[in-house]
Amino acid sequence: MARLARLISEMTAAEDINAFNTKLARLFQKLKKDAAAKSIAQNYKGTGSQKFRRQLWIRFKSGAVIDVWLENNLKLGGVVMNGIGHPISTRLVKYDDKTPEQVYAEASRILNAWANG
């Protein structure tokens, strides 16, 4: 019985993180206005379940390009190119008790400063 309760809890947690990441991915479309993004493409990669692992490929008008991974936290990094000479090390924006809007706001500030700074 305890095993069934744990399994249900894990399934609920996976559904919650999927819903969180779906909302966050939609918010990233606002980068076109908030950080002068030129395009935001959504890709699925990895060897696990594709619905739980999301990758956004973001190109900025400045020429910068970055991968953003939406998993259990937001990971900025992976493939990173910035024609204006500002490197970005892989960074993690933790979800903790934040809303998708709060995670987006933090990531947007970081990406705007990096891509357009």
N, C-alpha and C positions, 0 to 999 in steps of 0.2 A: 504494500500500500504506500509506503514512504517513497519507493522508487517511482511509482506512478505520479505521485504529487510532485516529485522533483522534475520528472519529465515534462509534466504540464507547465511547471514554473519556467523551465528552460525554453519551452515552445513559446510561451507568452512573452518572455524576454526577447526572443528572436523576432517575434512579430512587432514588438514595441520598437526595437532598434531599426527594423526595416521601415516602419512608418516614420520614425524620426529622420532617417536618411532620405526618404522620399521627399519629405517636406523641405529638408535642407537643400537637396538637389534643385528643387524648384526655386528656392530663394537665391541660389547662385546665378540665376538668369538676371538678377538685379545688378550683377557686376558690370553689365554693359553700361549702366548709368553711373553706378557708384565708383567704379575703378577703371573706366574706359576700356573694358574688355571688348575685343572685336568678335570673338566667337567662343562658345562654350559647348563642347561636344561631350556626350555621355557615352562611355564605353564600359563593357563588363569584361573583367579579366580574372585570372586566377584559376586555381584547380578546385576550389570548393564550390558551394552553392552560389550561383551567380546572382541570385536575388538579394543576397546579404553582403555582397562586395561590389561597391560602386567606384568607378573612376571617372573623374571629370577632367577633360583636356581643355585648358583655357589659353587662348591667345589674346594678347593685349595689343592695342593700337601702337604702343611703343615698340613692339617687336618681341616682347617677352612671352615665353611659353612655359606653362607649368602643369604638372599632374597634381590633382587633388583627389585623395582617397577618402571615401566615406565608409567607415567600418564601425568599430566601437568608439572611435575617436576620429577627429578630422586630421588627416595627415597631409601636409603641404610638402611636396617634394617628389622625388622620383626623377622623371625627366624634367630638367630645368634648364632653360636658356633665357638669357637676358642680354640683349644687345647693348645695353647701357652700362654694363660692367658691374652690376650689383649682384653678387652671388646671394643665394638664400640656402641656408643649410636646411635639411629636413626638419620640419617643425611639426609639433603635435598640438592641436587645440583640443583639450579634453572636454568631453561632454558634461561630466559630473552631473550637477543638478540644473544645468542650463537648458533653456528652451532652444529650439532650432534657430529662432530669430537672434538670440544672444550669441550663439556659436557663429552664425553668419556675420554678425556685426564685427566680432573679433577678427575673423578670417578676412573680411573685407578690408579692414584697416591695415592688416599685415600685407595683403596682396597689393593694395593700392600704393602703399609706401614703397614696396619692392619694385613693382612694375613701372611706376611712374615717377619714382624719386630720383 
